[in-house]
Amino acid sequence: MTPALSVWLDLCRVLAALAVYVGHSSLLHVAPEGVSATWQRSADDAVTAFFVISGIVIAHTSRQRQNQGGAGHYVLARLSRVYSVAIPAVLFALAVDLVGMRFDPSLYVVDWQYPRLWLHLPFHWLFLGETWFGAIQPLSMAPYWSLGYEVWYYVLFGCVLYLTGHTRRVAVVVVLLIMGPRILLLWPAWWFGVVLYRRMGRLAVGRAWAWCFMLVAVLGYLAFFLSGLRAETDAASKALYAWASTWLPSPFDPGSTVHVLSDYVMALLFALFVVGAAHCGWDFGERGARLIRFLAGFTFTFYLIHYTLLLCAQAMGYTAPSWSVYAITFAVVCLFTWAVAQVGELRRDRYRQLFRLMARRLVRA
């Protein structure tokens, strides 16, 4: 992966996180009335872009680590990446929810989780909420659903890449059985990122064509939802679930995989944009790249905690605010993101050291 493409992917992460934020603020009615409800649906499209980016990044880093320690380095990298955000973010959400529930407890529909945190927090830190149990997110953390998908893609990818023979076959089957059909349905969007990375070096694309690809991807996405085609693929997804239900003993529940066919289209459009970005020759300059990387370093935390904070704002009565209040709310979310990242995302190396120490003690035991 070239440094320029890395910056482009970081920029896409930042923009996707902002799109999710705007969509959720509209959904929770804590955005000004001028914010279109279309953003609510576009937030899901942004998550699909996250999946493709994740596939690209995992394929890239795993190729590097195959020459630097193999499976052990892969496991430590994934554990530190995920838990450096998942643990502090969930604990932060718990604290914010306890505040929000004092203002309007009716908004917290998962109130059944709070009395049994000893059970539910480990359950979610094992990322079982999107498997066969249904679509269950921790506390008020609605965006956590995608992490419940992505972690299992990491596990499946690691089994395929680092195991061999009968052990690999058994491990893959076990992982697939744990994942269940809902998570598996979106796996092609993530895997598309892996395939794209592996084929990227073989693509000979001139700069002019690269910019054309990027323009076509952007215009294609605009046409996708403005023309009503996205609504058609959403409906086709529901029809697919209904058809599958006819072959099952009970109706198929898609859980968080609400519109799989639309997600596939989005993944293809975003992949086209990435191909263009990889060959367009624009690297944003040293200062621009540094700024983008800095902002991208907070996107994981921002993505996981923003919904909790917006829900708390709704509970406190900040509905349909003015643009100035909306801007202040966004600034507050960014401030809390920075604070949580100080003990999480920005301390990833500390988490890696901790997991390495735990692994050594387990081996000695």
C-alpha positions as CSV (number, residue, x, y, z in Angstrom):
1,M,0.0,0.0,0.0
2,T,1.4,3.4,-1.0
3,P,1.6,6.2,1.6
4,A,-0.8,8.2,-0.6
5,L,-3.5,5.5,-0.6
6,S,-3.1,5.2,3.1
7,V,-3.9,8.9,3.5
8,W,-6.9,8.5,1.1
9,L,-8.2,5.7,3.2
10,D,-7.8,7.7,6.4
11,L,-9.7,10.6,4.8
12,C,-12.5,8.2,3.8
13,R,-12.6,6.9,7.5
14,V,-13.0,10.5,8.7
15,L,-15.7,11.3,6.2
16,A,-17.5,8.1,6.8
17,A,-17.5,8.7,10.6
18,L,-18.9,12.2,10.0
19,A,-21.6,10.7,7.8
20,V,-22.6,8.3,10.5
21,Y,-22.7,11.1,13.0
22,V,-25.0,13.2,10.9
23,G,-27.2,10.3,10.1
24,H,-27.6,9.3,13.8
25,S,-28.1,12.9,14.9
26,S,-31.0,13.1,12.4
27,L,-32.4,9.8,13.6
28,L,-32.4,10.9,17.2
29,H,-33.8,14.3,16.4
30,V,-30.8,16.2,17.8
31,A,-30.0,17.7,14.4
32,P,-31.4,21.0,13.1
33,E,-34.6,20.6,11.0
34,G,-32.6,21.4,7.9
35,V,-30.7,18.1,8.1
36,S,-32.3,15.8,5.6
37,A,-33.6,12.4,6.8
38,T,-31.7,10.9,3.9
39,W,-28.6,11.0,6.1
40,Q,-30.1,8.3,8.3
41,R,-29.9,5.8,5.5
42,S,-26.5,7.1,4.3
43,A,-25.0,6.3,7.7
44,D,-25.4,2.6,6.9
45,D,-23.6,3.1,3.5
46,A,-20.7,4.7,5.4
47,V,-20.4,1.6,7.6
48,T,-20.1,-0.5,4.4
49,A,-17.2,1.7,3.4
50,F,-15.7,1.0,6.8
51,F,-15.9,-2.7,6.1
52,V,-14.1,-2.4,2.7
53,I,-11.4,-0.3,4.3
54,S,-11.0,-2.8,7.1
55,G,-10.5,-5.6,4.6
56,I,-7.9,-3.6,2.8
57,V,-6.0,-2.7,6.0
58,I,-6.1,-6.2,7.4
59,A,-4.8,-7.7,4.1
60,H,-2.0,-5.2,4.1
61,T,-1.0,-5.5,7.7
62,S,-1.2,-9.3,7.7
63,R,1.1,-9.5,4.7
64,Q,3.6,-7.4,6.6
65,R,3.4,-9.4,9.7
66,Q,3.7,-12.8,7.9
67,N,7.4,-11.8,7.6
68,Q,7.5,-10.5,11.2
69,G,6.2,-13.2,13.4
70,G,3.1,-14.6,11.7
71,A,0.0,-15.6,13.6
72,G,1.1,-14.4,17.0
73,H,1.7,-10.8,15.8
74,Y,-1.6,-10.9,14.0
75,V,-3.5,-12.0,17.1
76,L,-1.8,-9.4,19.3
77,A,-2.5,-6.6,16.7
78,R,-6.2,-7.5,16.4
79,L,-6.7,-7.8,20.2
80,S,-5.0,-4.5,21.0
81,R,-6.8,-2.7,18.2
82,V,-10.2,-3.9,19.2
83,Y,-10.0,-3.9,23.0
84,S,-8.2,-0.6,23.3
85,V,-11.4,0.9,22.1
86,A,-14.1,-1.6,23.0
87,I,-13.3,-1.7,26.7
88,P,-13.1,2.0,27.5
89,A,-15.9,2.9,25.1
90,V,-18.4,0.5,26.7
91,L,-17.4,1.6,30.2
92,F,-17.8,5.3,29.1
93,A,-21.2,4.5,27.6
94,L,-22.3,2.9,30.9
95,A,-21.4,6.1,32.7
96,V,-23.2,8.4,30.2
97,D,-26.3,6.2,30.1
98,L,-26.6,6.4,33.9
99,V,-26.7,10.2,33.4
100,G,-29.2,10.1,30.5
101,M,-31.5,7.7,32.3
102,R,-32.0,10.3,35.0
103,F,-33.5,12.7,32.5
104,D,-35.6,10.3,30.3
105,P,-35.3,6.6,31.1
106,S,-37.9,5.7,28.4
107,L,-35.3,6.3,25.7
108,Y,-33.1,3.5,27.0
109,V,-34.8,0.4,25.7
110,V,-32.1,-1.9,26.7
111,D,-32.5,-1.1,30.4
112,W,-32.7,-4.9,31.1
113,Q,-28.9,-5.0,30.6
114,Y,-27.9,-2.6,33.4
115,P,-28.9,-4.8,36.4
116,R,-26.8,-7.7,35.1
117,L,-23.6,-6.0,33.9
118,W,-21.5,-8.9,35.1
119,L,-23.1,-11.0,32.4
120,H,-23.8,-8.6,29.6
121,L,-20.4,-6.8,29.5
122,P,-18.4,-9.9,29.0
123,F,-21.0,-11.1,26.4
124,H,-20.4,-8.0,24.4
125,W,-16.6,-8.0,24.8
126,L,-16.7,-11.5,23.3
127,F,-18.7,-10.0,20.4
128,L,-21.6,-12.4,20.5
129,G,-24.4,-9.9,20.2
130,E,-24.8,-10.3,16.4
131,T,-24.5,-14.0,16.2
132,W,-27.3,-16.5,16.8
133,F,-28.6,-14.5,19.8
134,G,-30.0,-11.7,17.6
135,A,-29.0,-8.1,17.1
136,I,-28.0,-7.0,20.6
137,Q,-25.8,-4.1,21.2
138,P,-24.3,-3.1,24.6
139,L,-26.3,-0.5,26.5
140,S,-27.0,2.5,24.2
141,M,-24.1,1.7,21.8
142,A,-26.1,1.1,18.6
143,P,-22.9,1.4,16.3
144,Y,-21.3,-1.5,18.2
145,W,-23.2,-3.8,15.8
146,S,-20.6,-3.5,13.1
147,L,-17.8,-4.4,15.5
148,G,-19.7,-7.6,16.3
149,Y,-19.4,-8.4,12.5
150,E,-15.8,-7.1,11.9
151,V,-14.2,-9.0,14.8
152,W,-15.5,-12.3,13.4
153,Y,-14.1,-11.4,10.0
154,Y,-10.7,-11.0,11.7
155,V,-11.0,-14.4,13.3
156,L,-12.1,-16.1,10.0
157,F,-9.4,-14.4,8.0
158,G,-6.8,-15.4,10.6
159,C,-7.9,-19.0,10.5
160,V,-7.7,-19.1,6.7
161,L,-4.3,-17.4,6.5
162,Y,-2.4,-18.9,9.4
163,L,-3.8,-22.4,9.9
164,T,-3.3,-25.3,7.6
165,G,-4.7,-28.7,6.7
166,H,-7.4,-30.4,8.9
167,T,-6.9,-27.8,11.7
168,R,-7.8,-25.0,9.3
169,R,-10.9,-26.8,8.0
170,V,-12.2,-27.5,11.5
171,A,-11.5,-24.0,12.7
172,V,-13.2,-22.4,9.7
173,V,-16.3,-24.5,10.2
174,V,-16.4,-23.7,13.9
175,V,-16.1,-19.9,13.3
176,L,-18.7,-20.0,10.6
177,L,-21.1,-21.8,12.9
178,I,-20.5,-19.2,15.7
179,M,-20.9,-16.3,13.2
180,G,-24.3,-17.4,11.9
181,P,-26.0,-16.3,8.7
182,R,-26.4,-12.6,9.6
183,I,-22.7,-11.9,10.0
184,L,-21.9,-14.1,7.0
185,L,-24.2,-12.1,4.7
186,L,-22.0,-9.0,4.9
187,W,-18.7,-10.9,4.8
188,P,-18.4,-10.4,1.0
189,A,-18.3,-6.6,1.5
190,W,-15.4,-7.0,3.9
191,W,-13.7,-9.7,1.8
192,F,-14.0,-7.5,-1.2
193,G,-11.5,-5.2,0.5
194,V,-9.0,-8.1,0.9
195,V,-9.3,-9.1,-2.8
196,L,-9.0,-5.4,-3.9
197,Y,-5.8,-5.0,-2.0
198,R,-4.3,-8.2,-3.4
199,R,-5.2,-7.2,-6.9
200,M,-4.3,-3.5,-6.6
201,G,-0.7,-3.9,-7.7
202,R,-1.7,-5.7,-10.9
203,L,-4.0,-2.8,-12.0
204,A,-2.4,-0.5,-14.5
205,V,-4.5,2.7,-14.3
206,G,-3.4,6.1,-15.6
207,R,-4.0,9.2,-13.6
208,A,-6.7,10.5,-15.9
209,W,-8.6,7.2,-15.7
210,A,-8.1,7.2,-11.9
211,W,-9.8,10.5,-11.5
212,C,-12.5,9.3,-13.8
213,F,-13.0,6.3,-11.6
214,M,-13.3,8.4,-8.5
215,L,-15.8,10.8,-10.2
216,V,-17.9,7.9,-11.5
217,A,-18.0,6.4,-8.0
218,V,-19.2,9.6,-6.4
219,L,-21.7,10.3,-9.1
220,G,-22.8,6.7,-9.1
221,Y,-23.5,6.8,-5.4
222,L,-25.5,10.0,-5.8
223,A,-27.5,8.4,-8.6
224,F,-27.9,5.3,-6.6
225,F,-30.0,6.9,-3.9
226,L,-31.4,10.0,-5.7
227,S,-32.8,7.8,-8.5
228,G,-34.6,5.5,-6.1
229,L,-32.4,2.5,-7.0
230,R,-31.2,2.1,-3.5
231,A,-34.8,1.9,-2.3
232,E,-35.3,-0.9,-5.0
233,T,-32.3,-2.9,-3.7
234,D,-33.5,-2.4,-0.2
235,A,-36.8,-3.9,-1.2
236,A,-35.1,-6.7,-3.0
237,S,-33.1,-7.4,0.1
238,K,-36.3,-7.8,2.1
239,A,-37.7,-10.0,-0.7
240,L,-34.6,-12.2,-0.4
241,Y,-35.1,-12.6,3.3
242,A,-38.7,-13.5,2.8
243,W,-37.7,-16.1,0.2
244,A,-35.1,-17.6,2.6
245,S,-37.8,-17.8,5.3
246,T,-39.8,-20.1,3.1
247,W,-37.0,-22.7,3.4
248,L,-36.6,-22.3,7.1
249,P,-38.6,-23.5,10.0
250,S,-39.1,-19.9,11.2
251,P,-38.9,-16.5,9.5
252,F,-35.3,-15.3,8.9
253,D,-34.3,-12.4,11.1
254,P,-31.6,-10.3,9.3
255,G,-30.7,-8.5,12.5
256,S,-28.4,-5.7,11.6
257,T,-28.0,-6.9,8.1
258,V,-31.0,-4.9,7.0
259,H,-30.3,-4.3,3.3
260,V,-27.5,-6.6,2.1
261,L,-28.0,-6.1,-1.6
262,S,-27.7,-2.3,-1.3
263,D,-24.6,-2.9,0.8
264,Y,-23.0,-4.9,-2.0
265,V,-23.6,-2.1,-4.4
266,M,-22.1,0.4,-2.0
267,A,-19.1,-1.8,-1.6
268,L,-18.5,-2.0,-5.3
269,L,-18.9,1.8,-5.8
270,F,-16.5,2.5,-2.9
271,A,-14.0,-0.1,-4.3
272,L,-14.0,1.8,-7.6
273,F,-13.3,5.0,-5.7
274,V,-10.3,3.3,-3.9
275,V,-8.9,2.1,-7.2
276,G,-8.9,5.6,-8.5
277,A,-7.5,7.0,-5.2
278,A,-4.6,4.5,-5.5
279,H,-3.6,5.7,-8.9
280,C,-4.6,9.4,-9.0
281,G,-1.2,10.7,-7.9
282,W,-2.6,13.1,-5.2
283,D,-1.0,12.7,-1.7
284,F,-2.4,15.9,0.1
285,G,1.1,17.2,0.9
286,E,2.9,16.7,4.1
287,R,0.8,19.0,6.3
288,G,-2.5,17.8,4.8
289,A,-1.5,14.1,5.3
290,R,-0.5,14.8,8.9
291,L,-3.8,16.4,9.7
292,I,-5.8,13.6,8.0
293,R,-3.8,10.9,9.9
294,F,-4.3,12.8,13.2
295,L,-8.1,13.0,12.7
296,A,-8.3,9.4,11.5
297,G,-6.6,8.3,14.7
298,F,-9.8,9.1,16.6
299,T,-12.4,7.8,14.2
300,F,-12.8,4.4,15.9
301,T,-13.5,5.9,19.3
302,F,-15.7,8.6,17.8
303,Y,-17.7,6.1,15.9
304,L,-18.4,3.9,19.0
305,I,-19.3,6.6,21.5
306,H,-21.1,9.3,19.5
307,Y,-24.5,7.6,19.5
308,T,-24.4,7.3,23.3
309,L,-23.7,11.0,23.7
310,L,-26.4,12.0,21.2
311,L,-28.9,9.8,22.9
312,C,-28.0,11.5,26.2
313,A,-28.5,14.9,24.5
314,Q,-31.9,13.8,23.4
315,A,-32.8,12.7,26.9
316,M,-31.7,16.1,28.2
317,G,-34.1,17.7,25.8
318,Y,-31.8,19.0,23.0
319,T,-34.1,18.1,20.1
320,A,-34.2,20.0,16.8
321,P,-31.5,22.4,18.1
322,S,-30.2,25.5,16.3
323,W,-27.1,25.2,14.2
324,S,-25.1,26.9,16.9
325,V,-26.2,24.3,19.5
326,Y,-25.6,21.5,17.0
327,A,-22.1,22.8,16.5
328,I,-21.5,22.9,20.3
329,T,-22.9,19.4,20.6
330,F,-20.5,18.2,17.9
331,A,-17.6,19.9,19.7
332,V,-18.6,18.2,23.0
333,V,-18.7,14.8,21.3
334,C,-15.2,15.5,19.9
335,L,-13.9,16.5,23.3
336,F,-15.2,13.3,24.9
337,T,-13.7,11.3,22.0
338,W,-10.3,12.9,22.7
339,A,-10.7,12.1,26.4
340,V,-11.7,8.4,25.9
341,A,-9.0,7.9,23.3
342,Q,-6.3,9.0,25.9
343,V,-7.0,5.7,27.8
344,G,-7.9,3.7,24.7
345,E,-7.1,4.1,21.0
346,L,-4.0,6.3,21.6
347,R,-2.7,3.7,24.1
348,R,-2.9,0.8,21.8
349,D,0.8,-0.2,22.4
350,R,0.1,-0.5,26.1
351,Y,-2.8,-2.9,25.5
352,R,-0.6,-4.9,23.2
353,Q,2.1,-5.2,25.9
354,L,-0.6,-6.3,28.3
355,F,-2.0,-9.0,26.0
356,R,1.6,-10.2,25.3
357,L,2.2,-10.5,29.0
358,M,-1.0,-12.4,29.5
359,A,-0.1,-14.7,26.7
360,R,3.3,-15.5,28.2
361,R,1.8,-16.3,31.5
362,L,-0.8,-18.6,30.0
363,V,2.0,-20.4,28.1
364,R,4.0,-20.8,31.3
365,A,1.0,-22.1,33.2
